[in-house]
Amino acid sequence: MEVEEEVEDVLQDTSPVPTNPNANIITERNANIISGGQVFYNPVQEFNRDLSIAVLNVYFQRLVQERAEKALKQLQRKHKQQQAEETAQEETPPTPSYTAGTQYADGLRILEALAATGLRSIRYAQEIAGVRQIVANDLSKQAVESIKTNVRHNAVEHLIETSHADAMTLMYLSTAPQQRFDAVDLDPYGCPNRFLDGALQCIVDGGLLLVTATDMAVLAGNAPEACYVKYGSVPLRMKCCHEMALRILLHCIETHANRHGKYIEPLLSISADFYVRIFVRVHSGQAQCKYSMSKQSWIYQCTGCETYTLQPLGTVRSKSADQPQLVKFGIPTGPAVNTQCQHCSHRHHLGGPIWSAPIHNLEFVRDLLEAKSQLQLSTQRRLTGVLSMVLEELPDVPLYYTPDKLCCVLKLEIVPMLKMRSALLHAGYRVSYSHASKNSLKTDAPAAVLWDILRCWSKRHPVRENRLIPGTALQAILSQPCRQEYVFDQLHPAANPSSRKQALSRFQENPAPHWGPGTRATIMIGDNKLPKSYRNQNKKQRQKAAQQTTQEEETEQPEELNRIEEQLPAKQPKLSPIA
């Protein structure tokens, strides 16, 4: 009751709303936003919004298909087994068609918990086919007034309901079965962890959860203690930090879901620009939650050569070959590595746990690629490139290496990517890029094979003798003999992926100056764009210049004092006191 009264107090607040002197119109696709510098808007995240619209459209198509299959099964149960198929074909209703911008009683009920200007909700109303209701919520009264103005301006009042409340309180008050949402979109400023528990409780069984995290410095390992506090996982400083950020966030969502007897099914996990974006379906099922332990892993990273090893938290094995559905859960033995690295004899860092199961549903991504051409989105070219790369990724290989870092450990000339990929493919291993890094090397080859390939490469491009210092990773790895010869010069047919051959837009360049996550309640376009960023431009250089100026003034000051003292008359010696 206290929570409900608190929400009512917020809604009944009649304090005057400050006017925005910098009001202007922002256009994105068919949506027009009337706002200014007091409500947050970032044009760089148009790719995020386009991707979310495409995912929600494909998700609803799948949902309609699942409902039809469920209705068919219920229909078959009502009839005799001999006439089930014929009767079902006669009586099954046709699949309904849905149009964007129209309200449907059986459509999606979507919550945008942190709506700001309401742009995302307006675009959802205009571009998603099959919407029942969209709740655009924000804690700021200025933002809620902006949402109401924009909803009226875009004529989508029949689909969007504005809400002025704390996002967590609103979600906790929507846990009743009739009040739950089919999709919950969380796009906060920074870390989304405090919203996850409420979002997972107010979502329907099989609903879609969309989560953005922009605190990449924390997720990428710059502050492991902060990452553990926020996400319950310890990150490591690795070249594959962007994929590790995705897996840390998935681990965090899964642990929140398991507390309520739920588990997640990742549909698409994207690392783009300055953020990560996760799309997962949330299912209920205590039995399936038992598999969660085997989907998480600790990670060991060598402090010398930076080779990593994953160790799952749990194991799952079938009790018998005749009945594979009967499984037994267990705890693995460990650790998966020795006290010292087998390649360079250095010790290990321990990180995690992270999500080590697949982070994409490849069938869903294929449907997404087919459907996005019908939507005609502004970032269509980039969507095609990123989704094509996701399809090419090895789904069962967590994390990746980079050839430049491997060669840096051994002080070698960098192996060209196509040569490295060809050597692995000719040796019988699988290899792919990762959408998260332009120079990524995702392979099922063990680390020993990678170092062996580089030993063969070092014969062509030898390392200087003065660099072979005893006790270093370089000396320990290169001192071992090559186990076999690898083919570098013969290009393997699969070495150059189709996305690269077609010159798709796989990795986006910086779209604009000051393109980062920005500051709170700031329009990221126009004259008021990123004032904080302007203040911090060349901050270190300006501090160094100020220090040098101060030092020069301090050195000049004694010289001037000396000149003044020379011009003054000599001081008379003091007389000693008479006893």
C-alpha positions as CSV (number, residue, x, y, z in Angstrom):
1,M,0.0,0.0,0.0
2,E,2.9,2.4,0.8
3,V,4.3,1.8,-2.7
4,E,0.9,2.6,-4.3
5,E,0.6,5.7,-2.3
6,E,4.1,6.8,-3.3
7,V,3.3,6.4,-7.0
8,E,0.0,8.3,-6.5
9,D,1.9,11.2,-4.9
10,V,4.3,11.3,-7.8
11,L,1.4,11.3,-10.3
12,Q,-0.5,14.0,-8.4
13,D,2.5,16.3,-8.2
14,T,1.3,19.7,-9.5
15,S,4.5,21.7,-9.2
16,P,5.2,23.9,-12.2
17,V,7.2,22.3,-15.0
18,P,10.1,24.5,-16.3
19,T,9.8,25.5,-19.9
20,N,12.5,24.5,-22.3
21,P,13.9,27.6,-24.1
22,N,15.8,25.5,-26.6
23,A,12.8,23.7,-28.1
24,N,13.4,22.3,-31.6
25,I,12.1,19.5,-33.8
26,I,14.1,16.3,-34.2
27,T,13.1,14.0,-37.0
28,E,13.9,10.3,-37.1
29,R,12.0,8.2,-39.8
30,N,8.4,9.3,-39.5
31,A,8.6,10.4,-35.9
32,N,8.9,14.2,-35.0
33,I,10.2,15.0,-31.5
34,I,9.6,18.5,-30.1
35,S,12.3,18.9,-27.4
36,G,15.4,20.6,-26.3
37,G,18.4,20.3,-24.0
38,Q,16.5,19.2,-20.9
39,V,15.5,15.7,-22.1
40,F,18.0,13.1,-23.3
41,Y,18.3,12.3,-27.0
42,N,21.2,10.6,-28.8
43,P,21.0,10.3,-32.6
44,V,23.9,7.8,-32.6
45,Q,21.5,5.2,-31.1
46,E,19.3,5.2,-34.2
47,F,20.9,1.9,-35.0
48,N,19.8,0.6,-31.6
49,R,16.2,1.8,-32.2
50,D,16.1,0.3,-35.8
51,L,17.4,-3.0,-34.5
52,S,14.9,-3.1,-31.7
53,I,12.0,-2.4,-34.1
54,A,13.1,-5.2,-36.4
55,V,13.5,-7.7,-33.5
56,L,10.1,-6.8,-32.1
57,N,8.4,-7.3,-35.5
58,V,10.0,-10.8,-36.0
59,Y,9.3,-11.7,-32.4
60,F,5.6,-10.9,-32.8
61,Q,5.5,-13.0,-36.0
62,R,6.9,-15.9,-34.1
63,L,4.5,-15.3,-31.3
64,V,1.5,-15.4,-33.7
65,Q,2.8,-18.7,-35.1
66,E,3.3,-20.2,-31.7
67,R,-0.3,-19.2,-30.8
68,A,-1.6,-20.8,-33.9
69,E,0.3,-24.0,-33.2
70,K,-1.0,-24.0,-29.6
71,A,-4.6,-23.5,-30.9
72,L,-4.1,-26.4,-33.4
73,K,-2.9,-28.7,-30.6
74,Q,-5.9,-27.8,-28.4
75,L,-8.2,-28.4,-31.4
76,Q,-6.7,-31.8,-32.1
77,R,-7.2,-32.9,-28.4
78,K,-11.0,-32.2,-28.8
79,H,-11.4,-34.7,-31.6
80,K,-10.7,-38.3,-32.0
81,Q,-7.2,-39.4,-32.9
82,Q,-8.2,-40.8,-36.4
83,Q,-9.9,-37.5,-37.5
84,A,-7.5,-35.1,-35.9
85,E,-5.5,-33.9,-38.9
86,E,-8.5,-33.6,-41.3
87,T,-10.7,-31.8,-38.8
88,A,-7.9,-29.5,-37.7
89,Q,-7.3,-28.4,-41.3
90,E,-11.0,-27.6,-41.8
91,E,-11.5,-25.7,-38.6
92,T,-8.1,-24.0,-38.0
93,P,-8.7,-20.2,-38.4
94,P,-6.4,-18.4,-40.9
95,T,-3.4,-16.5,-39.5
96,P,-4.5,-12.9,-39.0
97,S,-2.5,-10.1,-40.6
98,Y,-1.4,-7.0,-38.7
99,T,-0.6,-3.5,-39.8
100,A,1.7,-0.9,-38.1
101,G,-0.1,2.0,-36.4
102,T,-3.3,0.0,-35.7
103,Q,-4.4,-1.2,-32.3
104,Y,-5.1,-4.9,-31.8
105,A,-6.7,-6.6,-28.8
106,D,-4.3,-9.6,-29.1
107,G,-1.2,-7.4,-29.9
108,L,1.9,-6.7,-27.9
109,R,1.8,-4.8,-24.6
110,I,5.2,-3.0,-24.5
111,L,6.8,-1.1,-21.6
112,E,9.5,1.5,-22.2
113,A,10.6,2.0,-18.6
114,L,12.9,5.0,-19.3
115,A,11.3,6.9,-22.2
116,A,13.0,10.4,-22.0
117,T,11.5,12.1,-25.1
118,G,9.3,9.2,-26.0
119,L,11.0,8.8,-29.4
120,R,11.4,5.1,-29.1
121,S,7.8,4.5,-28.0
122,I,6.5,6.7,-30.9
123,R,8.6,4.7,-33.4
124,Y,7.3,1.4,-31.9
125,A,3.8,2.6,-32.4
126,Q,4.4,3.7,-36.0
127,E,6.5,0.8,-37.2
128,I,5.6,-2.3,-35.3
129,A,2.7,-4.4,-36.7
130,G,0.5,-5.8,-33.9
131,V,0.6,-3.4,-30.9
132,R,-2.0,-3.4,-28.2
133,Q,-0.5,-0.8,-25.9
134,I,2.8,1.0,-25.3
135,V,3.5,2.4,-21.8
136,A,6.1,5.2,-22.0
137,N,7.3,5.9,-18.5
138,D,9.8,8.3,-17.0
139,L,10.6,9.7,-13.5
140,S,11.2,13.2,-14.7
141,K,8.2,15.4,-14.9
142,Q,9.8,17.5,-17.7
143,A,10.3,14.2,-19.7
144,V,6.7,13.1,-19.2
145,E,5.4,16.5,-20.4
146,S,7.7,16.1,-23.4
147,I,6.3,12.6,-24.1
148,K,2.7,13.8,-24.0
149,T,3.5,16.7,-26.4
150,N,5.3,14.3,-28.8
151,V,2.6,11.7,-28.6
152,R,-0.1,14.3,-29.6
153,H,2.2,15.7,-32.3
154,N,2.6,12.3,-33.9
155,A,-1.1,11.3,-33.5
156,V,-0.4,8.0,-31.7
157,E,-2.5,8.6,-28.6
158,H,-4.5,5.5,-29.3
159,L,-1.4,3.3,-28.8
160,I,0.8,5.1,-26.2
161,E,-0.1,5.7,-22.6
162,T,2.2,8.0,-20.7
163,S,3.3,7.2,-17.1
164,H,5.0,9.4,-14.5
165,A,6.5,7.0,-12.0
166,D,9.7,5.4,-10.8
167,A,10.5,2.6,-13.3
168,M,11.1,-0.1,-10.6
169,T,8.0,0.8,-8.7
170,L,5.9,0.6,-11.9
171,M,7.3,-2.8,-12.8
172,Y,6.7,-4.2,-9.4
173,L,3.1,-3.0,-9.5
174,S,2.6,-4.8,-12.8
175,T,3.4,-8.3,-11.7
176,A,-0.3,-9.5,-11.7
177,P,-1.0,-11.8,-14.7
178,Q,-3.4,-9.4,-16.3
179,Q,-1.0,-6.4,-16.0
180,R,2.2,-8.0,-17.3
181,F,4.0,-6.9,-20.5
182,D,4.9,-8.9,-23.6
183,A,8.0,-6.8,-24.0
184,V,10.0,-4.7,-21.6
185,D,12.7,-2.3,-23.0
186,L,15.4,-1.1,-20.6
187,D,17.7,1.6,-22.0
188,P,19.1,3.4,-19.0
189,Y,22.0,5.8,-18.6
190,G,24.8,3.4,-17.6
191,C,24.2,0.1,-15.8
192,P,20.7,-1.6,-16.0
193,N,21.2,-4.0,-13.0
194,R,18.7,-2.3,-10.6
195,F,15.9,-2.6,-13.2
196,L,16.4,-6.2,-14.0
197,D,14.6,-7.8,-11.1
198,G,11.4,-5.8,-11.6
199,A,11.5,-6.3,-15.4
200,L,11.8,-10.1,-15.1
201,Q,8.8,-10.2,-12.7
202,C,6.5,-8.0,-14.8
203,I,7.1,-9.9,-18.1
204,V,4.8,-12.7,-19.4
205,D,6.0,-16.2,-19.9
206,G,7.9,-16.2,-23.2
207,G,8.1,-12.4,-23.2
208,L,10.9,-10.4,-24.8
209,L,13.4,-8.4,-22.7
210,L,15.5,-5.7,-24.4
211,V,18.4,-4.4,-22.3
212,T,21.1,-1.8,-23.1
213,A,24.3,-1.2,-21.0
214,T,26.5,1.8,-21.8
215,D,29.0,1.5,-18.9
216,M,31.5,-0.3,-21.1
217,A,34.5,0.8,-19.1
218,V,33.2,-1.2,-16.2
219,L,32.2,-4.3,-18.3
220,A,35.5,-4.2,-20.2
221,G,37.7,-4.7,-17.1
222,N,38.8,-1.2,-16.2
223,A,37.2,-1.5,-12.7
224,P,36.7,-5.2,-11.8
225,E,35.6,-4.4,-8.3
226,A,32.8,-2.1,-9.6
227,C,31.8,-4.8,-12.2
228,Y,31.4,-7.4,-9.4
229,V,29.2,-5.0,-7.4
230,K,27.0,-4.2,-10.4
231,Y,26.9,-7.4,-12.3
232,G,28.2,-10.1,-10.0
233,S,31.1,-11.0,-12.2
234,V,34.8,-10.2,-12.4
235,P,36.0,-9.0,-15.9
236,L,39.5,-9.5,-17.2
237,R,41.5,-7.1,-19.3
238,M,41.5,-8.9,-22.6
239,K,41.2,-8.1,-26.3
240,C,37.9,-9.9,-26.4
241,C,36.5,-7.5,-23.8
242,H,33.4,-6.5,-25.9
243,E,32.2,-10.1,-26.2
244,M,33.0,-10.6,-22.5
245,A,30.8,-7.6,-21.8
246,L,27.9,-9.3,-23.5
247,R,28.4,-12.5,-21.6
248,I,28.7,-10.7,-18.3
249,L,25.4,-9.0,-18.9
250,L,23.7,-12.3,-19.9
251,H,25.1,-13.9,-16.8
252,C,23.6,-11.1,-14.7
253,I,20.2,-11.4,-16.4
254,E,20.1,-15.2,-16.0
255,T,21.0,-15.1,-12.3
256,H,18.2,-12.6,-11.7
257,A,15.7,-14.8,-13.7
258,N,16.7,-18.0,-11.8
259,R,15.6,-16.4,-8.5
260,H,12.0,-16.4,-9.8
261,G,12.0,-19.8,-11.4
262,K,12.7,-18.4,-14.9
263,Y,15.5,-18.7,-17.5
264,I,16.5,-16.8,-20.6
265,E,16.9,-17.7,-24.2
266,P,19.3,-15.2,-26.0
267,L,17.9,-14.3,-29.4
268,L,20.5,-11.7,-30.4
269,S,23.4,-10.1,-28.5
270,I,25.1,-7.1,-30.1
271,S,28.2,-5.0,-29.2
272,A,28.0,-1.7,-31.1
273,D,29.5,1.7,-30.8
274,F,29.7,2.5,-27.1
275,Y,27.2,0.0,-25.7
276,V,25.9,-3.5,-25.7
277,R,22.4,-4.5,-26.6
278,I,20.7,-7.8,-25.5
279,F,17.5,-9.4,-26.8
280,V,16.4,-12.4,-24.7
281,R,13.1,-14.3,-24.3
282,V,12.2,-15.0,-20.7
283,H,10.6,-18.4,-20.0
284,S,9.2,-20.0,-16.8
285,G,10.2,-23.5,-15.7
286,Q,11.9,-24.8,-12.6
287,A,13.2,-27.9,-14.4
288,Q,14.9,-25.8,-17.1
289,C,16.5,-23.5,-14.5
290,K,18.7,-26.5,-13.4
291,Y,20.6,-26.2,-16.7
292,S,21.7,-22.6,-15.9
293,M,24.7,-23.8,-13.9
294,S,26.2,-25.5,-16.9
295,K,25.8,-22.3,-19.0
296,Q,28.1,-20.3,-16.8
297,S,31.9,-20.6,-16.7
298,W,34.9,-19.3,-14.8
299,I,37.7,-18.0,-17.0
300,Y,41.4,-18.4,-16.3
301,Q,43.8,-16.0,-18.1
302,C,47.6,-16.4,-18.2
303,T,49.4,-13.3,-16.9
304,G,52.2,-14.0,-19.4
305,C,50.9,-15.1,-22.8
306,E,47.2,-14.1,-22.0
307,T,45.9,-17.5,-23.1
308,Y,42.4,-18.1,-21.6
309,T,40.7,-21.3,-20.5
310,L,37.0,-21.7,-19.6
311,Q,35.7,-24.0,-16.8
312,P,31.9,-24.5,-16.6
313,L,30.3,-24.3,-13.2
314,G,28.3,-27.4,-13.8
315,T,28.0,-30.5,-16.0
316,V,25.0,-32.2,-17.6
317,R,25.2,-35.8,-19.0
318,S,22.6,-38.3,-20.2
319,K,21.8,-41.2,-17.9
320,S,21.4,-43.6,-20.9
321,A,21.6,-43.4,-24.7
322,D,18.1,-44.8,-25.1
323,Q,16.6,-42.0,-23.1
324,P,18.6,-38.8,-23.7
325,Q,15.9,-36.7,-22.0
326,L,16.9,-38.3,-18.6
327,V,20.0,-36.3,-17.5
328,K,22.1,-36.0,-14.4
329,F,23.6,-32.8,-13.1
330,G,27.0,-32.7,-11.6
331,I,29.9,-30.5,-10.4
332,P,33.1,-30.5,-12.5
333,T,36.5,-31.2,-11.1
334,G,39.1,-28.6,-11.3
335,P,40.8,-26.3,-11.7
336,A,41.0,-26.6,-15.5
337,V,44.5,-25.3,-15.6
338,N,47.7,-26.0,-13.6
339,T,49.2,-23.6,-11.1
340,Q,51.5,-22.4,-13.9
341,C,50.6,-21.9,-17.6
342,Q,51.5,-24.9,-19.8
343,H,52.7,-22.6,-22.5
344,C,54.8,-20.0,-20.7
345,S,54.9,-21.1,-17.0
346,H,53.3,-17.9,-15.7
347,R,50.5,-17.8,-13.2
348,H,46.8,-17.1,-13.9
349,H,44.2,-14.5,-13.2
350,L,40.7,-15.8,-12.4
351,G,37.6,-14.0,-13.7
352,G,33.9,-14.6,-14.2
353,P,31.5,-16.2,-14.0
354,I,30.3,-15.4,-17.5
355,W,27.7,-16.8,-19.8
356,S,29.4,-19.5,-21.9
357,A,26.4,-20.8,-23.9
358,P,25.5,-19.4,-27.4
359,I,24.6,-15.7,-27.3
360,H,22.5,-15.8,-30.6
361,N,19.6,-17.8,-31.9
362,L,20.8,-18.3,-35.6
363,E,17.3,-19.2,-36.8
364,F,15.9,-16.0,-35.3
365,V,18.8,-14.0,-37.0
366,R,17.9,-15.5,-40.4
367,D,14.3,-14.4,-40.0
368,L,15.6,-11.0,-38.9
369,L,17.7,-10.7,-42.1
370,E,14.7,-11.7,-44.3
371,A,12.2,-9.3,-42.5
372,K,14.4,-6.2,-42.3
373,S,14.2,-5.6,-46.0
374,Q,10.4,-5.0,-45.7
375,L,10.9,-2.3,-43.0
376,Q,13.2,0.0,-45.0
377,L,15.0,1.3,-42.0
378,S,17.5,4.2,-42.1
379,T,20.4,2.0,-40.9
380,Q,19.5,-0.9,-43.2
381,R,23.0,-1.2,-44.7
382,R,24.6,-1.5,-41.3
383,L,21.9,-3.9,-40.0
384,T,22.6,-6.2,-43.0
385,G,26.4,-6.2,-42.3
386,V,26.1,-6.8,-38.6
387,L,23.5,-9.6,-38.8
388,S,25.4,-11.3,-41.6
389,M,28.5,-11.4,-39.4
390,V,26.4,-12.8,-36.5
391,L,25.3,-15.6,-38.8
392,E,29.0,-16.4,-39.6
393,E,30.1,-16.5,-36.0
394,L,30.9,-19.9,-34.5
395,P,28.0,-20.3,-32.0
396,D,29.7,-22.8,-29.7
397,V,33.0,-21.0,-29.3
398,P,33.0,-18.3,-26.5
399,L,35.4,-15.3,-26.8
400,Y,38.1,-14.8,-29.3
401,Y,41.8,-13.9,-29.9
402,T,43.3,-11.2,-32.1
403,P,46.4,-12.0,-34.2
404,D,48.0,-8.6,-33.4
405,K,48.0,-9.4,-29.6
406,L,49.3,-12.9,-30.2
407,C,52.1,-11.6,-32.3
408,C,52.8,-8.8,-29.8
409,V,53.4,-11.4,-27.1
410,L,56.1,-13.0,-29.3
411,K,57.4,-9.7,-30.7
412,L,56.7,-11.1,-34.2
413,E,55.6,-9.4,-37.4
414,I,51.8,-9.5,-37.5
415,V,50.4,-12.4,-39.4
416,P,47.9,-11.2,-42.1
417,M,44.4,-12.3,-41.1
418,L,43.7,-14.3,-44.2
419,K,47.0,-16.2,-43.8
420,M,46.2,-17.0,-40.2
421,R,42.7,-18.1,-41.0
422,S,44.0,-20.3,-43.9
423,A,46.5,-22.0,-41.7
424,L,43.8,-22.9,-39.2
425,L,41.4,-24.1,-41.8
426,H,44.0,-26.2,-43.6
427,A,44.8,-27.8,-40.2
428,G,41.2,-28.9,-39.9
429,Y,39.8,-26.4,-37.5
430,R,36.9,-24.0,-37.8
431,V,37.4,-20.3,-37.7
432,S,35.2,-17.1,-37.9
433,Y,35.2,-13.4,-37.1
434,S,33.2,-11.9,-34.3
435,H,30.9,-8.9,-34.9
436,A,32.4,-7.3,-31.8
437,S,35.9,-6.7,-33.3
438,K,37.3,-6.1,-36.7
439,N,40.5,-8.1,-36.0
440,S,38.9,-11.0,-34.1
441,L,39.9,-14.6,-34.5
442,K,37.2,-17.0,-33.1
443,T,38.3,-20.6,-33.5
444,D,37.8,-24.1,-31.9
445,A,41.6,-24.7,-32.2
446,P,43.3,-25.1,-28.8
447,A,45.7,-22.4,-27.7
448,A,48.6,-24.8,-28.2
449,V,47.8,-24.9,-32.0
450,L,47.8,-21.1,-32.2
451,W,51.2,-20.8,-30.6
452,D,52.5,-23.6,-32.9
453,I,51.3,-21.7,-35.9
454,L,53.2,-18.6,-34.7
455,R,56.3,-20.7,-34.1
456,C,56.2,-21.7,-37.8
457,W,55.6,-18.0,-38.7
458,S,58.7,-17.1,-36.7
459,K,60.9,-19.2,-39.0
460,R,60.0,-16.9,-41.8
461,H,60.2,-13.7,-39.7
462,P,62.7,-14.5,-36.9
463,V,62.8,-12.6,-33.6
464,R,65.9,-10.8,-32.6
465,E,68.2,-12.7,-30.3
466,N,68.3,-9.9,-27.7
467,R,64.6,-10.3,-27.1
468,L,64.8,-14.0,-26.1
469,I,65.1,-13.1,-22.4
470,P,64.8,-16.1,-20.0
471,G,61.7,-16.2,-18.0
472,T,59.5,-14.3,-20.5
473,A,56.5,-15.8,-22.4
474,L,58.3,-15.1,-25.7
475,Q,61.3,-17.3,-24.7
476,A,59.2,-20.1,-23.2
477,I,57.0,-20.4,-26.3
478,L,59.6,-20.0,-29.0
479,S,62.1,-22.3,-27.4
480,Q,59.8,-25.2,-28.1
481,P,60.0,-27.0,-31.5
482,C,57.2,-26.8,-34.1
483,R,54.9,-29.8,-34.0
484,Q,53.9,-29.6,-37.6
485,E,54.0,-27.4,-40.7
486,Y,51.1,-25.1,-41.5
487,V,50.0,-23.7,-44.9
488,F,50.1,-19.9,-45.0
489,D,50.5,-19.1,-48.7
490,Q,47.6,-21.2,-50.1
491,L,44.4,-19.3,-49.5
492,H,41.6,-21.6,-48.1
493,P,38.2,-21.1,-49.9
494,A,36.5,-20.4,-46.6
495,A,39.2,-18.0,-45.3
496,N,37.5,-15.0,-46.8
497,P,33.9,-14.9,-45.5
498,S,31.0,-13.9,-47.7
499,S,30.2,-10.7,-45.7
500,R,33.8,-9.5,-46.4
501,K,33.6,-10.6,-50.1
502,Q,30.3,-8.6,-50.5
503,A,31.9,-5.5,-48.8
504,L,29.1,-5.3,-46.4
505,S,29.1,-2.6,-43.7
506,R,30.4,-4.8,-41.0
507,F,32.2,-2.4,-38.6
508,Q,30.8,1.1,-38.2
509,E,33.2,4.0,-38.1
510,N,32.6,6.8,-35.6
511,P,29.3,8.3,-37.0
512,A,29.9,11.8,-35.7
513,P,32.1,13.9,-33.4
514,H,31.4,13.4,-29.7
515,W,29.4,10.2,-30.5
516,G,29.7,8.5,-27.0
517,P,27.0,7.9,-24.5
518,G,26.7,11.6,-23.7
519,T,25.4,13.3,-20.6
520,R,22.1,13.0,-18.8
521,A,19.2,15.1,-20.1
522,T,21.1,16.5,-23.0
523,I,20.1,16.7,-26.7
524,M,23.1,15.4,-28.6
525,I,22.6,17.6,-31.6
526,G,22.7,21.3,-32.4
527,D,24.7,24.0,-30.5
528,N,24.1,22.5,-27.1
529,K,25.7,19.2,-28.0
530,L,27.8,17.6,-25.3
531,P,28.9,20.6,-23.3
532,K,30.7,18.3,-20.9
533,S,32.6,16.7,-23.7
534,Y,33.7,20.2,-25.0
535,R,34.9,21.1,-21.5
536,N,37.0,17.9,-21.3
537,Q,38.5,18.2,-24.8
538,N,42.3,18.0,-24.6
539,K,42.0,18.1,-20.8
540,K,45.3,16.4,-20.2
541,Q,47.2,18.5,-22.7
542,R,45.8,21.7,-21.2
543,Q,46.8,20.5,-17.7
544,K,50.4,19.7,-18.9
545,A,50.6,23.1,-20.6
546,A,49.4,24.9,-17.4
547,Q,52.0,23.0,-15.3
548,Q,54.8,23.9,-17.8
549,T,53.8,27.6,-17.6
550,T,53.8,27.5,-13.8
551,Q,57.3,25.9,-13.7
552,E,58.6,28.5,-16.2
553,E,57.2,31.3,-14.0
554,E,58.8,29.7,-10.9
555,T,62.2,29.5,-12.7
556,E,62.0,33.1,-14.0
557,Q,61.0,34.5,-10.6
558,P,64.4,33.8,-8.8
559,E,66.3,35.4,-11.7
560,E,64.3,38.6,-11.3
561,L,64.9,38.6,-7.5
562,N,68.6,38.3,-8.1
563,R,68.7,41.3,-10.4
564,I,66.7,43.4,-7.9
565,E,69.1,42.4,-5.1
566,E,72.1,43.4,-7.1
567,Q,70.7,46.9,-7.7
568,L,70.1,47.4,-3.9
569,P,72.9,48.8,-1.6
570,A,74.9,46.2,0.3
571,K,73.5,45.4,3.7
572,Q,75.6,46.6,6.7
573,P,76.8,43.8,9.1
574,K,75.0,43.6,12.4
575,L,77.0,44.6,15.5
576,S,77.4,41.9,18.1
577,P,75.7,42.7,21.3
578,I,77.9,44.0,24.2
579,A,78.0,41.8,27.1
